[in-house]
């Protein structure tokens, strides 16, 4: 079974392999913010990582919705497949943004 840490490592490796940037996001004064920020192909996405089968808690859902309200992309990933799908989507959108 995949652990949250394994999923995070895959995300980091995929982002780096594509030439993107990812930061661990922590806010000491604000709990529940997403775990990672991805910057790739002119896009910024805040990512909440979960163990397979787990969902964001109420506070995490609140911050994801707040970011979306501000027109910021968000994602929740809990499996290798979801990481791969997110990165494929970012590649497609990045290509579109840059006319490829």
C-alpha positions as CSV (number, residue, x, y, z in Angstrom):
1,X,0.0,0.0,0.0
2,X,1.2,3.5,-0.9
3,X,1.9,5.8,2.0
4,X,1.4,9.6,1.9
5,X,5.2,10.0,2.0
6,X,5.6,7.7,-1.0
7,X,3.0,9.7,-3.0
8,X,4.8,13.0,-2.0
9,X,8.1,11.6,-3.2
10,X,6.6,10.5,-6.5
11,X,5.1,14.0,-6.9
12,X,8.4,15.7,-6.2
13,X,10.2,13.4,-8.7
14,X,7.6,13.9,-11.5
15,X,7.7,17.7,-11.1
16,X,11.5,17.8,-11.2
17,X,11.7,15.4,-14.1
18,X,9.5,17.8,-16.1
19,X,11.5,20.8,-15.2
20,X,9.0,22.2,-12.7
21,X,9.5,23.5,-9.2
22,X,7.8,22.2,-6.0
23,X,7.9,23.6,-2.5
24,X,6.8,22.2,0.8
25,X,4.2,24.7,2.0
26,X,3.9,25.3,5.7
27,X,2.3,28.2,7.4
28,X,3.1,28.2,11.1
29,X,0.2,30.6,11.9
30,X,-2.4,29.0,9.6
31,X,-3.3,25.3,10.0
32,X,-4.8,23.2,7.2
33,X,-3.1,24.8,4.2
34,X,-2.1,22.5,1.3
35,X,1.1,20.5,1.6
36,X,2.8,21.4,-1.7
37,X,3.0,24.2,-4.2
38,X,3.8,23.2,-7.8
39,X,5.0,25.7,-10.4
40,X,5.2,24.3,-13.9
41,X,4.6,25.7,-17.4
42,X,3.3,29.1,-16.2
43,X,0.9,27.4,-13.8
44,X,0.7,27.3,-10.0
45,X,-1.1,24.5,-8.2
46,X,-1.5,24.0,-4.4
47,X,-1.6,20.3,-3.7
48,X,-3.0,18.5,-0.7
49,X,-1.5,15.0,-0.2
50,X,-3.4,12.3,1.5
51,X,-3.0,8.6,2.3
52,X,-4.9,6.4,-0.1
53,X,-8.5,6.2,0.9
54,X,-8.3,9.4,3.1
55,X,-10.0,12.7,2.3
56,X,-9.1,16.2,3.4
57,X,-10.5,17.3,6.7
58,X,-12.9,20.2,7.1
59,X,-10.1,22.8,7.6
60,X,-8.1,21.5,4.6
61,X,-11.3,21.6,2.5
62,X,-11.9,25.2,3.6
63,X,-8.4,26.3,2.4
64,X,-8.7,24.5,-0.9
65,X,-12.1,26.2,-1.5
66,X,-10.6,29.6,-0.5
67,X,-7.7,29.2,-3.0
68,X,-10.2,28.1,-5.7
69,X,-12.3,31.2,-5.0
70,X,-9.1,33.3,-5.6
71,X,-8.8,31.5,-9.0
72,X,-5.9,29.4,-7.8
73,X,-5.7,25.8,-9.0
74,X,-5.8,23.1,-6.4
75,X,-5.5,19.3,-6.3
76,X,-5.9,16.5,-3.8
77,X,-3.7,13.4,-4.6
78,X,-3.5,10.2,-2.7
79,X,-2.1,7.6,-5.2
80,X,0.7,7.3,-7.8
81,X,-2.0,7.3,-10.5
82,X,-3.5,10.6,-9.3
83,X,0.0,12.1,-9.3
84,X,0.6,10.9,-12.9
85,X,-2.8,12.3,-13.9
86,X,-2.2,15.7,-12.3
87,X,1.2,16.0,-14.0
88,X,-0.2,14.9,-17.4
89,X,-2.9,17.5,-17.1
90,X,-0.4,20.2,-16.2
91,X,1.7,19.2,-19.2
92,X,-1.3,19.5,-21.5
93,X,-2.3,22.9,-20.1
94,X,1.3,24.1,-20.1
95,X,1.6,23.2,-23.8
96,X,-1.6,25.0,-24.5
97,X,-0.5,28.1,-22.6
98,X,2.8,28.2,-24.6
99,X,1.3,27.4,-28.0
100,X,2.7,23.9,-28.5
